[in-house]
Amino acid sequence: MTETGSASGFRKWIAFGTGVGIEIDGESLRASVVRVRPSGARTVAQHTIANFRETPASEWGAELTTFLAAAGAAGRALMIVLPPADVISRNIAMAGVQKREMAAALAFEMDALAPYGDQEGASGWMLVGDSSALAAITRAETVAHYTGLFAEAGLPVAGFSTSAAVLYASRHIFDPGSREFLALDARETETRIYGESAHVPAYWASVELPPERAVALSRAQMRLSSPEALAEPATLEAGALAAAAAAASACPWLSSSLNLLPSAQRATRSPWMFAPTVALLAMTVLAAIALAGFRHFESERLLGSLNAEIQKAQPAARRATEAERARLAAIARVDQIKSYRDRTRKGLDVLKETTRLIAPPAWANQVDILRNTVNVAGESAAADGLLKVFDASPLFRASEFTSPLSRATTPGMDLFRLRAEREGPAK
């Protein structure tokens, strides 16, 4: 890794940091210092220590310390890539499993993944793709051995990871999306291959096969289909794993990470690594305050404009309200006049009908027309039949005498007083 494409959008402004990666490659240690900026990730310096297993840790530790100081990375904690032979890793499909439940679900997978029997293992996992996890496990004694070795060398260790994990993390610092990819490291005794596909998000293979055979087998296992992935594979140059580990550790907030070192044993890193996050948080807070102030200002301005328009419209609104009230009052008066007119007409109908029912020689000397009843008093030669006569009329019902019949002074005539209900409510 010498340089990558630049970040875009929001991720660009938090792509800031420096990381140190170490690859344990057989008898050699390959170290890389990578600086990540919004313009991209660049390998600042690389260094190789040969035969580190046969050299006292204090000697190569001093050599690495000098190298890191010259590269501007003094005191940085190391992200170390363990040899592929010391680690077992698998892609595990996690479709339908929520993120908060992945750790518990992967615990069962780890038990099946470990072939160490009663020996204790150290494990870790990271999200890869949309619904997959890359899980890895190694012997706890392997982690303890390298932890003690680097402690003897006087170098702080941030963690231990795997080849596939650091390559995946470094490739997705700037672009969280996934695309098909294949890279090759052909050696004398083995062929190492890294790839990404929809079927296998983070693929790693180290096989004792010729490069052509290893590439064909890997493409089949990954189910590659894009023209770019089916073309000549990219080359994993010497130190690529160290550079990938350095890039991933420089901006851990931009990519997933797989760390086999227990959290209690991880070295703390320089507080300056949090400077971009603090700066971004401060910018976010300031932007939120500015936005809130702008919204308040806009609200006040809009409220003032609305109040001014309301003041302008109030005279017309009052006139409209008064006109509506006058209209409703006029309608009420018209209805009242109409009601009185209807009452007069119906009262005349009642009087006319009463006159018809009390035909001569009978006569009425009193007719009281009320809202719901009519009271009639007079003289009639057939007074006892008046109730039937009134009930037969369409204007009256439930007629009754209000006092007993009595003899009138006129021969053959009876005095009567009756009351009858008017049919239907009087309007």
C-alpha positions, 0 to 999 in steps of 0.5 A: 500500500502506497496510496489510496483514493480519497474519501468522500462526503462525511467520511472525508472529514474524519479520515485523520490519523497515523497507524503502525502495523507489524506483519509477522512473516516467517522469521521476519518482522515487516513494519509500516507507518501509514498516515491517513488524511482526507486526501487518502492514505499514504505509506510513510515508511517501511522497515524489515527486521530479519531473523527476529526470532534469533535476535534478542528482543531488546535489540530489534525493539530498539531498532523499531523504536528508532524507525518509528521515531524517524517516521513520526510515529514514536509511542504509537501502539502496534497492530500486529498481523499474526502468521496465517498458520497460527490463526483459524478464520471463517466467514459466518453468515448472520442473515436475520441476526440483529447486531446486538445479538451477534456476539451471543450467536457467534459464541456458539460458532467459536466453540465449533471453530476451535480445534484446540481441545482443552487448550484455551483459545483467544477469539474475535470477530468483525462485521463484513458485508451486509449480513456476515461476520469474519470470526477468528481464533488462535491459541491463547498461548500464541497471544501470550507468547507474542505479547511477552515478546513485544513487551520485552522489546519495549513496544506497546501492542494495540492488538493482534489481528488476521490477514483477511481482517486488516485487508478488509478493514483497510480497503473499506476505510474510505468506501464502506461499499463492497465490490468483487476483488482478488489479490495474489501473493505468489511465494516459493512454497505457497500461494496466498490469496485475498478476495471479496465477493457477495458470497464470501465478503472476506476471503483468505487462502494460503495453499501449496498450489501453483498460482494459476491453480490457486486463483482458479480454485479461489474464484470458484469458491468465491463465485466471482462474476465481475469482469474486474475480478475475473481479470488478472488478480492484483498483487499483494506486495511485500509489506502489504499486510503491515501497511493494511494493519497500519491503515486500519489502526489509524482510523478504527472509527471508519472500519470494522476491526478484529482484535484477538488481544483481550481488551485489558491487555491492549496498550492505550494510544496517544490521546491525539488520536481522538483529536479528529473526533473531538474536533468533529464533535465540536463542529457538530455542536457548533453547527447544531447551536447555529442551526437552532439560532437560525431556526429561532431567528427565522421563526421570530421573523416569520412570526413578525411578518404574520402578525403584521399581515394579521394587523392589516387584515383585521379591519376587513375581518371585522367588517366581514364578521359584522356583515355575517352577524347582520346577515344572520340577524336578518335571516332570523327576523325573516323567519320570525315574520314568516312564523307569525304570518303562518300562525295568522293563516292557521288561526283563521283556518281554525276559526273558519273550521269552528264556524263551519262545525257549529252550524246554525241554529247553533252558535258560539259566543266565545272562541279562544284559539291557543297555540295547541288547543281551541276552546269554544263556548256557545249554544246548540240543539245537538250539543252532545254530538259536537265532540264527534263532529270536532274529532271528525275534522282534520284540524282537531282531535281529542275534543272534550267538554270542559263543563257539563251541558246545561239548559240555555234560556233559548228553548231547545238549546243547550249551553256547552263548553269544549276544548279540542287539540289542534292537529299538528304543532302550531307554527 
